[in-house]
Amino acid sequence: MQEDMADTARGKVKSLPTVPKAEDGLDLRFVPLEDIVIDQAYQRRISRGGMSRITKIISGFDWSRFGALTLSEGDDGRLYVVDGQHRMVAARALRITIVPAVITRNTQAGQASDFVAINTVRTTVASIDSFRARIASGDATAKAVQQMLDQLNISTDVPAGASIGPRETRAVSLLEKMLNRHEQGIVFTALEMMIDAQPHQKNLLTAFAIGVTVPVVAKMIAAGRDLDRLATILEETDFDTLKEEAAQLVKLTGGQTQGRGTELLLQKVNKGLRERLG
């Protein structure tokens, strides 16, 4: 049965990698907790949900469930957590001093890549955590997004469950997609126009609002249109209402909410114009 499943899985892989012996790439060891470091460049902050998981580990602690932490020995010789941050915190709370670990050797960029790979396969990683890990691993698109956000003074440090404040966003994955579709200057201009139009508006820089605005900016720039018209429209646009209207259109005629939202925003731009943007 298991061999059949293995054969099926093997057949679905286009090119099988050459796998080195485990003992050549990994070191199994019991490690003092005080020797383990958390790299904030890519590791997640402990959210309320994460704290709940930690308390469950503590209250039901069993070594058979704890497993081994995945650590990486950095260039500086220190041991960094790649997987197992919640378990490590639980162990500290229980005053455990030594834990089992699987250790690899890697750079910070490699550690960040491992973090994304391990957590993407096994669990759902918050988009911002994955984004920060991609920055640490040297991903060009993620770094470009962060540079753009820094220039506009936009923060991604939004607590889980909290509303998005002015100049805050969680839409990093959407921004990466936008940069892959449009020039960076277009995405930058769209964000800048949204902030200038509604500088004190909460929940402004959502994935929907950004995803709707960027294509309109792209169309206007491509057509050589004056962006002042769009700036005025953005000042008057309630993106929550626009999203509701777009969702209704999707129910009636299909499509995607974001795409329908772009169409509605274009209608506002085209109103009263002889030459309309398509």
N, C-alpha and C positions, 0 to 999 in steps of 0.2 A: 504493500500500500504506500508506504513512505517513499520507497524507491521509485514507484510509478509517478508520484507527485514530483519527486526530484527530477525525473526524466522530462516531465511536462514543463517544469520551470526552466530547465536547461534549454529546452527547445524554443522557448520564447525569447531567449537572449541572443541578440545578433552576433556578438563576439564575446567569447568567454575570456575573462582576464587570467593572467598567470598569477596564481596565488602562492605567495611564499609560505614557508612553514611558520606556524603560529609562534613557535619559540624564537624565531628570528626577528619577528616584528613586535612582539609583546613581552612584557615582564609582569609576572604575577607576584604581588608583594603585599605584606601588611605594612601600612604606612601610618606614622603618627599624624593625627589631625592637625597638629600645630605646623606641620611641614607643607600643608596644602593651601594653595592660593586661589582666590576667585578673581578672574580677570574681568573687570567691569566693562571692558571695551566691547565684549560680545555676550557676556552672560546676562541673564534676565534679572531685573529687580524682583524681589519677592512680593508678589501681589497678594490680595486678600485670598484669592483662590489657592495660591501657592502656600500661604500660611495655613490654610485649612488642610492641605495635603500633609504638611509637616506635622501638624498636631495629630493627624491620623496615624502617621508613621510612629510618632512617639507613644501614643496610647496603645497601639497594637504591635509594639516592636517585637520582631523576631529575626534572628540572623538569616534564616532561610528566605525571608522576604526582602531583607536589606540588600542582598546581592553584593556586587563589587562596584565601587566607583570607577569611572573611566577618567584617567588622568593623563596628562601629557607633560613630559619633561622639556621645558623650554631651553632656549639657548643660554639662559642665565643659570641653568641648573635647578631651578625651582619647579615644583610640581603644580600644574594648573588643572582645575576641574574642567573637564569637557562635558561630562554627563554625571549627574548625581548631586547637584547643588542642594536640593531639598533634603535628600538623605543625609548629607553632610551636616546641615544645620540641625536636623533632628538628632544626630549623633552628638553634636556639641551640647544640645539641650539635656541629653541623657548623661553627660559627662563621660562619654566614651572617649578614650584617648588614642586608640589604634583601630583602623578600619581596613578591610580587604580592598585591593585596588588592582585594576588592569592598567598598565602604564605603557605609553608609546612615547616616542621622541618626535617633537614637531616644533615649528616656528609658531608665532602668534597667529599668522595668517592661516597656517595649517590647522591649528587648534580651532579657529573660528569656522573653517570649512567642515571640520569633523563635527562641530556642534550642530551646524545646519543639517548635515547629512544624517546624523543619528536621530535628531529630533523630528526631522521631516518624515523619515521612514516610520518612526515608532509612535509619535504623538503629534498633536496640533501645536505648533509654535506660533505665538502671537506675531503678527506681521512686523511689528516694530522690533521685536527681538531678533527675528531672522534678518531684518534689514541691517541692524547694527552689526550682526555677525558677518554679513556680506561686506560691510565697510571694512571691518577688521581683516577680512580675508583678501582685501584688495580689489573687490569687484568694481569695475570702472563705472557702471551705471549707478550703483548705490552711492559711490563717492561723489559723482556728479550731482545727484539729488541732494546729498547732504551739503555740498558746497553752495548750491542754489538756496537752500533753506537758511543756511548761515548768513548769506548775503542779504536775505530779506528779513532776517531776525525772526524766523518762524521756528517754534519749538516742537519737538516730537515727544517731549517728556510729559505725557498726559497720563495720569493715574488710571488704572483699569476701572471702568464703571463711571468715571467722571465725564461731565460734559466738556466739549472742546471750547477753550477760551479764545479770545482774540489772538491772532498770530500763533495759533496752535493747530496741529493736524495729526491725524493717525494715518492719513492716506498715502503712506510711503510706497506701497506696492503699486497703487494706481499711478503715482508720479513716475515710477520706474517704467511702467508701460507707456506713459505719455512721452517720455524721453526716447523710447525706442521707436515711436511713431512720428514725432515732431522734433524740430530743432530745439536745442536748449533755450535759445532766446525767446521762442514762442511760449514755451511753458513758463519761463520766468516772467514774461510780460503778462500772461494770464493771471498768475498769482499776485503780481504787483498791482494789477488793475482791480482785482477782487478786494485786496486789502485797502487800497486807496478809496474804493467806493463805499466800503462798510468797515471802517477801521476799528470800531468797537463792538462789532457783531459777534456773538458767541455762535458756535457750531457753523461757522462760515466755510472753513476750509475742509469740507467733507469730500469723500471720494466722488459722490454724485456731482456736487457743485463744481469741483475742479474738472471732472471728466466732461461736464457739459460746456464749460467755458473755454477750455483749451482749443477744441476744434473750431469754435466760432472765431476766436482770435486768429487761428491759422488761416481760415477762409478769408477773413478781412484783410490780413496782411498780404496774402497771395493775390487778392484782387486790387490791392493798392488803395483800400478804403481808409477813411479817417477813423481812428479808434476812439475819438472823442464821443461819437454817437454811442458806441458800446459802453463807454465809461458812464454815461448818463443812465443808460438802461440798467447797468449793474447796480447803480445806486438805488434804483426803484425795485429791484428784483428780490422777492422772497423765495429763496431756494427751496424751503420746505413746501411752500405752495406749488412751486414749479414741479417738484418731485411728485406731489400728489396728482397733479394734472397729467404728468407723463405716465404715471402708473395707470390712470384711467384709460389713456390712449392704448396702452399695452393690452389692457383687458378687452378693449373694443376691436383693435386691429392687429394686435400682436407686436412683435419687436422687443427691444430691450429698453428698460427705463431710462438709462443714460442716453441712448441714441434718440429716444423720443424727446427727452429734455433738451438736447441740442437743437432739435427741430423747432421746439417751442421758443427757445431763445433766439433762434434765427428769424422766426416770425416777428418777434419784437423789433429786431434790427431792421428787417425789410419793410416794416409798416410805413407806408407813405412814400416809399422809394420807387422810382421807375425801373431802375436796373437792380434787380434783386440778386442776393447771393444764393447760390444753389446749395 
